Amino acid sequence: MLRRFGTLAFVASTLTLVASSTFAQTNLTAKATVPQPVPAAVVPESDRVRDGLVGPVRRVRTEVAKLLNENGKVTEAKHAVIEVIAYDVGGNKVENQYFPIAGANLTGKESYKYDDKGNISEMTLVNADGSMLSKETYKYEFDFAGNWNKMTTSVAVVEGGKLSFEPTEVTYRSIMYYLDANILRMSQPAAAPGAAAPVTADNNPVSASPNSVSSNSVKAPKTAQSLPVAMSSDKLMSTSSLELANNHVESGAQSVSVRLDSEPPPATPKPMLRPVSGGVLNGTAVSLPPPTYPEAAKRMRVAGIVSVQVIVDETGKVLSAQATTGPAALRDVAVQAALRARFSPTKLSGQPVKVSGLINYKFSLFQ
């Protein structure tokens, strides 16, 4: 009897172990088959975002004009193009031209203050001994997408013992955008009540009187308008209406209020438009190829030092070069050599900046 009871107990314990193992394996299998959340892909920052631009910007053309005071009236001098930048659809920079303006700025140490949008609001220029050379403030106007399209520069002046700021220069940016749904929605002017008659599904206006519809009216065939690949901000602002075949923009969406539990982070300072003065750049070059001494200049025993004014972009590449002093026969080869030079990126307040400076090339018959 005891032997039979022991056999039954052994069988029961075996069944219990098998059931526990089967349940554990089933539980593990169920956990393994549960779809795990896929980590969000990190979107790489494009050149357009690094340049502080908002939206699908295609091209930016920047012009500057001095402000003149004639008979008590402020007027703008002739506009001069200083920069043209183009981006592809993905935001990568495909064109970057910089045209330095005649008249060098003062050189010294520059310190900046930024507004809540990350744009420079104030610049102070000081000497090596800490004495102030000048101070400028910057006021901005923005387009429909939030990018600034006008910047007024004012310089600090003292009159009658009082400090004030006098406007001296205005900078314009003509911004062209790739057309997408967001740009189309932002560029549409708000429709005033009763300004336009409602339209039906076939884009025919609806009359207020039910008896005004003629039974023998002929419907003209419709042709879809072709949309431009890109439109400038000025054109978008002046356009009163845009028609898209089989697409309608909802203008009556209700606004949603969002409550933030904490203050938003401060805006990241945006790259500066103007280059920082760097003085003589020979000692800071990573690569400084020597110019080729022209044989004709050697035979004519032409020698001397050629100074080339260069603009270096945020990556250390020379954007533009212009010889300012030196023998005319040696200037072209000096400019070509300067365009091949490379520099380490320069940062100011943690942001990469353009740098303007001089590269001096010495041409000697006995070198």
Buried (B, 14 or more C-beta within 10 A) or exposed (E): EEEEEEEEEEEEEEEEEEEEEEEEEEEEEEEEEEEEEEEEEEEEEBBBEBBBBBBBBBBBBBBBBBBEEEEEEEEEEEEBEBBBBBBBEEBEBEEBEBBBEEEEBEBBEBEBEBBEBBBBBBBBBBEEEEEEEBBBBBBBEEBBBEBBBEBBBBBBEEEEEEEEBEBBBBBBBBBBBBBEEEBBEBBBEEEEEEEEEEEEEEEEEEEEEEEEEEEEEEEEEEEEEEEEEBBBBEEBEEEEEBEEEEEEEEEEEEEEEEEEEEEEEEEEBBBBBBBBBBEEBBEBBEEBEEBEBBEEBEEEEBBBBBBBBBBBBBEBBBBBBBBEEBBEBBBEBBBBBBBEBBBEBBEBEEBBBBBBBBBBBEBEEEE
